[in-house]
Amino acid sequence: MREMLKEVNPDRIRKTVSTLVGFGTRHTLSQQNSSTRGIGAARDWIYDEMLKSDLTRNDRNRVYLDSYIQDQAPGILFPVNLTNVVGMVRGTEDPKRVYVVTAHYDSRALDPDDHASDAPGADDNASGVAVVMEMFRICAKRQPRATMIFAATAGEEQGSYGATHLASSLTEAGYNIGGNWNNDIVGTGKNAPYEVINGHTIRVFGASIFYPNSSTAAEETSVAAQGGWNDSPSQNLGRFIAEVATGAWNELNMQVALIYRPDRIGRGGDHESFLAQGWPAIRFTESVEDFAHQHQDPRIEGNKTIGDLLEFVDYDYTARVARVNLASMWAAANAPALPKEVKVSENVGQLATSRNTPLEDMQNEIQLTWMVGKDALADHYEIVYRPSGELQWSHSVVVGNAGSTRLQLSKDNFQIGLRAVGADGLKSPAVNVLPPFII
């Protein structure tokens, strides 16, 4: 891993961002028949660069164009050929389990329908595309245990059309998506109000268990009654990323700020397309945004430069973001899968129901069971827990591989999870443990 992280190159990130900005506009409805301007030129350049990165040229790797005709729809003024550029590194041991990193390569001006004017999109979102391309270049020559997918998506600024198509296609193909790492606006930590730590902080947004597809009011009531609204699969993916970043601080020099929202208030991104399909998904965004440098027509007002321009991108910062993505996604793709069929006993750690209730079942304890023997990568399991008011797991207990354990731990005072651990020590994200709802 240390060698992989050393390969992240700020100068190459600068070249990627500069090249994409050089296409003038990458609006989804811009021209596709030019080699120098428009989204078609950007698409072709990304595809060619990803092909160059795939040095192994073996049957595990694949670079392809995920294209379809998007009919007229909100934000889409006329039918358009919409294309995601995708690189796949197939897993050696669990190829149907996939981890997907995304960044949209389209850009926009102030008027969302203006597909002719310049829309540089340096921070939003050439910076994110540079992260994805850098990761693919590094991972394409290696062999992860699970499959890794690297996608530059189109149509985000009009409503995440490309990501919706990609998430649907992967789901329909039968892939088990372990998580989506979405990078959108990851170009600088130097915006005002400036603090030094901003240059070493990346926000990770994770949706609650209620968003976007909690199925019934009864389900929402059950989760709310147990205090599980901040323990969704997406939030546990965010905790996993933050834990990896903390453990690798010397290599990453970057902290993760967990934000318990699906996205910035009133805004959205491509990760929500994966959320809608029922998969864990998070969004990376720089610590403080400057809205004068997003969705703007480039211009000067007084002494203020307006526009999403190259001069406002910090390539060392973007490289640090890439390393956080790389370290966490590579760790997930080489760890065991999430534990399955995790259940809490309804009988242990409860009030007596009769005089015959065993005394040991009235102890302030918790009993868990889970499926074992189905994941060849799982060596043993850990229970993780934290006080309910804290963001991150604070304690862990090794519980072996028996598929059942009983601990002196109050389920009333803690948030509790279970994660799988490989023989090499790599750990899956945790699965939240919610006791059965008892009225």
Residue pairs with C-beta under 8 A, 6 or more apart in sequence:
1 248
1 251
1 327
1 330
1 331
2 251
4 138
4 139
4 142
4 326
4 330
5 248
5 251
5 252
5 323
5 326
5 327
7 137
7 138
8 134
8 138
8 319
8 322
8 323
8 326
9 134
9 319
10 315
10 316
10 318
10 319
11 315
12 130
12 134
12 137
13 127
13 130
13 131
13 134
13 315
13 318
13 319
13 322
14 313
14 315
16 49
16 126
16 129
16 130
16 133
16 134
17 122
17 126
17 127
17 129
17 130
17 187
17 310
17 313
17 315
17 318
18 310
19 45
20 26
20 42
20 45
20 105
20 121
20 122
20 126
20 129
20 130
21 120
21 121
21 122
21 126
21 309
21 310
23 36
23 37
23 38
23 39
23 41
23 42
23 45
24 37
24 38
24 118
24 119
25 37
25 38
25 39
25 107
25 109
25 115
25 116
25 117
25 118
25 119
26 38
26 39
26 42
26 105
26 106
26 107
26 119
26 121
27 38
27 39
27 106
27 107
27 108
27 109
27 114
27 115
27 119
27 157
28 39
28 76
28 80
28 82
28 106
28 115
28 154
28 155
28 157
28 158
28 161
29 39
29 76
29 77
29 78
29 80
29 113
29 115
30 37
30 38
30 39
30 40
30 115
30 116
31 37
31 38
31 39
31 40
32 38
32 39
32 40
32 43
32 81
33 40
34 40
34 41
35 41
35 44
39 105
39 106
39 154
42 105
43 65
43 83
43 85
43 105
43 154
46 85
46 105
46 129
46 133
46 152
47 63
47 65
47 85
49 133
50 63
50 85
50 87
50 133
50 136
50 150
51 63
53 87
53 133
53 136
53 137
53 140
54 61
54 63
54 87
54 140
55 140
55 141
56 140
56 141
59 90
60 89
60 90
60 92
60 143
61 87
61 88
61 89
61 90
61 140
62 86
62 87
62 88
62 90
63 85
63 86
63 87
63 88
64 86
64 88
65 83
65 84
65 85
65 86
66 83
66 84
66 85
66 86
66 151
66 162
66 165
66 166
66 169
67 81
67 82
67 83
67 84
68 81
68 82
68 165
69 79
69 80
69 81
69 82
70 76
70 79
70 80
70 81
70 82
70 155
70 161
71 79
72 78
72 79
73 159
73 161
74 158
74 159
75 112
75 113
75 157
75 158
75 159
75 161
76 155
76 158
76 159
76 161
77 113
77 115
82 154
82 155
82 161
82 162
82 165
83 154
83 162
84 151
84 152
84 153
84 154
84 162
84 163
84 165
84 166
85 105
85 151
85 152
86 149
86 150
86 151
86 152
86 166
87 136
87 140
87 149
87 150
87 151
88 147
88 148
88 149
88 150
89 136
89 139
89 140
89 142
89 143
89 144
89 147
89 148
89 149
89 150
90 147
91 97
91 98
91 144
91 145
91 146
91 147
91 148
91 333
92 143
92 144
92 145
93 145
93 146
93 376
93 377
94 145
94 146
94 147
94 337
94 375
94 377
95 146
95 147
96 147
96 174
96 175
96 176
97 146
97 147
97 175
97 176
97 178
97 337
98 146
98 147
98 148
98 149
98 170
98 175
98 176
98 177
98 178
99 146
99 147
99 148
99 149
99 177
99 178
99 179
99 180
99 181
99 329
99 332
99 333
100 148
100 149
100 150
100 151
100 166
100 170
100 177
100 179
100 180
100 181
100 274
101 131
101 132
101 135
101 148
101 149
101 150
101 151
101 180
101 181
101 182
101 183
101 325
101 329
102 132
102 151
102 152
102 153
102 163
102 166
102 180
102 181
102 182
102 183
102 270
102 271
103 125
103 128
103 129
103 131
103 132
103 151
103 152
103 153
103 182
103 183
103 184
103 270
104 125
104 128
104 129
104 152
104 153
104 154
104 155
104 156
104 157
104 160
104 162
104 163
104 184
104 269
104 270
105 125
105 126
105 129
105 152
105 153
105 154
106 121
106 125
106 153
106 154
106 155
106 156
106 157
106 158
106 162
107 119
107 120
107 121
107 124
107 125
107 126
107 157
107 308
108 114
108 119
108 121
108 157
108 295
109 117
109 118
109 119
109 295
109 296
109 297
110 295
110 296
110 297
111 117
112 157
112 158
112 295
117 297
118 297
118 298
119 308
120 126
120 298
120 307
120 308
120 309
120 310
121 308
122 187
122 308
122 309
122 310
122 312
122 313
123 185
123 186
123 187
123 188
123 286
123 293
123 294
123 308
123 312
123 313
124 184
124 185
124 187
124 294
124 295
124 308
125 156
125 183
125 184
125 185
126 187
126 313
127 183
127 185
127 186
127 187
127 313
127 318
127 321
128 182
128 183
128 184
128 185
128 186
128 284
129 152
130 318
130 322
131 183
131 186
131 318
131 321
131 322
131 325
132 150
132 151
132 152
132 183
133 150
133 152
134 319
134 322
134 326
135 150
135 322
135 325
135 326
135 329
136 150
138 326
139 148
139 150
139 326
139 330
144 330
144 333
144 334
145 333
145 334
145 377
146 178
146 332
146 333
146 334
146 337
147 175
147 333
148 329
148 330
148 333
149 170
151 163
151 166
153 160
153 162
153 163
153 166
153 270
154 161
154 162
155 161
155 162
155 163
156 162
156 163
156 184
156 269
156 270
160 268
160 269
160 270
160 272
160 273
162 270
163 182
163 270
163 271
163 273
163 274
164 273
164 276
166 273
167 177
167 180
167 273
167 274
167 276
167 277
167 279
168 273
168 277
170 177
171 177
171 277
171 279
176 337
177 274
177 277
177 279
177 280
178 279
178 280
178 332
178 333
178 337
178 338
178 429
179 237
179 279
179 280
179 281
179 282
179 329
179 332
179 429
180 270
180 271
180 274
180 279
180 280
180 281
180 282
181 241
181 282
181 284
181 325
181 328
181 329
182 269
182 270
182 271
182 274
182 281
182 282
182 283
182 284
183 283
183 284
183 321
183 325
184 269
184 270
184 283
184 284
184 285
185 285
185 286
185 289
185 294
186 202
186 284
186 285
186 286
186 317
186 318
186 321
187 286
187 312
187 313
187 314
187 317
187 318
188 199
188 286
188 312
188 313
188 314
188 317
188 318
189 198
189 199
189 200
189 201
189 286
189 287
189 288
189 314
189 317
190 198
190 199
190 314
190 317
191 198
191 286
191 288
191 289
191 290
191 293
192 288
192 290
193 288
194 288
197 255
197 287
198 286
198 287
198 288
199 287
199 314
199 317
200 253
200 254
200 255
200 320
201 254
201 255
201 256
201 257
201 287
202 254
202 255
202 256
202 257
202 284
202 285
202 286
202 287
202 320
202 321
202 324
203 256
203 257
203 259
203 284
203 285
203 286
203 287
204 238
204 241
204 242
204 256
204 257
204 258
204 259
204 282
204 283
204 284
205 238
205 259
205 261
205 262
205 263
205 264
205 271
205 282
205 283
205 285
206 232
206 234
206 235
206 237
206 238
206 258
206 259
206 260
206 261
206 262
206 282
207 232
207 234
207 235
207 261
207 262
207 272
207 275
207 281
208 229
208 230
208 232
208 235
208 260
208 262
209 223
209 228
209 229
209 230
209 231
209 232
209 233
209 235
210 220
210 223
210 229
211 262
211 275
212 262
212 272
212 275
212 276
213 275
213 276
213 278
214 220
214 223
221 437
222 434
222 437
223 229
223 434
225 437
226 434
226 435
226 437
227 388
227 415
228 415
228 432
228 434
230 260
230 415
231 415
231 417
231 432
231 434
232 280
232 432
233 279
233 280
233 429
233 431
233 432
234 262
234 275
234 280
234 281
234 282
235 258
235 260
236 280
236 417
236 429
236 430
236 431
236 432
237 280
237 281
237 282
237 429
238 256
238 258
238 282
239 258
239 391
239 392
239 393
239 429
239 430
240 328
240 332
240 427
240 428
240 429
240 430
241 256
241 282
241 324
241 328
242 255
242 256
242 258
242 392
243 392
243 393
244 324
244 327
244 328
244 331
245 252
245 254
245 255
245 256
245 324
245 327
245 328
246 255
246 256
248 327
249 255
251 323
251 327
252 320
252 323
252 324
252 327
253 320
254 320
254 321
254 323
254 324
256 324
257 287
258 391
258 392
262 268
262 271
262 272
262 275
262 283
263 269
263 271
263 272
263 283
264 285
264 289
269 283
271 281
271 282
271 283
272 281
273 281
274 280
274 281
275 281
280 429
284 321
284 324
284 325
286 317
286 321
290 312
292 304
292 306
292 307
293 306
293 307
293 308
293 309
293 312
294 308
295 308
296 306
296 307
296 308
297 306
297 307
298 306
298 307
298 308
298 309
299 306
299 307
300 306
305 311
331 426
331 427
332 428
332 429
334 422
334 424
334 426
335 377
335 420
335 421
335 422
335 426
335 427
335 428
336 375
336 377
336 378
336 379
336 420
336 421
336 422
336 426
336 427
336 428
337 375
337 377
337 378
337 420
337 428
338 419
338 420
338 428
338 429
338 431
339 370
339 371
339 378
339 381
339 418
339 419
339 420
339 428
339 431
340 370
340 371
340 374
341 369
341 370
341 371
342 368
342 369
342 370
342 418
342 431
342 433
343 368
343 369
343 370
344 366
344 367
344 368
344 411
344 433
344 434
344 435
344 436
345 366
345 367
345 368
345 369
346 435
346 436
346 438
347 361
347 367
348 361
348 363
348 365
348 366
348 367
348 406
349 361
349 362
349 363
349 364
349 365
349 366
349 367
349 410
349 411
350 361
350 362
350 438
351 362
352 361
352 362
363 408
364 408
364 410
365 406
365 407
365 408
365 409
366 406
366 407
366 409
366 410
366 411
366 416
366 433
366 435
367 404
367 405
367 406
368 383
368 399
368 404
368 405
368 406
368 407
368 418
368 433
369 403
369 404
370 381
370 403
370 404
370 418
371 403
372 378
372 381
372 401
372 402
372 403
373 403
375 420
377 420
377 422
378 401
378 420
378 421
378 422
379 401
379 421
379 422
379 423
380 398
380 399
380 400
380 401
380 420
380 421
381 398
381 399
381 400
381 401
381 418
381 419
381 420
381 421
382 396
382 397
382 398
382 399
382 418
382 419
382 421
382 427
383 396
383 397
383 399
383 405
383 407
383 409
383 416
383 417
383 418
384 393
384 395
384 396
384 397
384 416
384 417
384 418
384 419
384 430
385 393
385 394
385 395
385 396
385 397
385 409
385 414
385 415
385 416
385 417
386 392
386 393
386 394
386 395
386 414
386 415
387 394
387 413
387 414
387 415
388 413
388 414
388 415
393 417
393 430
397 407
398 421
399 405
399 407
399 418
409 416
411 433
411 435
415 432
416 432
416 433
417 430
417 431
417 432
417 433
418 430
418 431
418 433
419 427
419 428
419 429
419 430
419 431
420 427
420 428
421 427
421 428
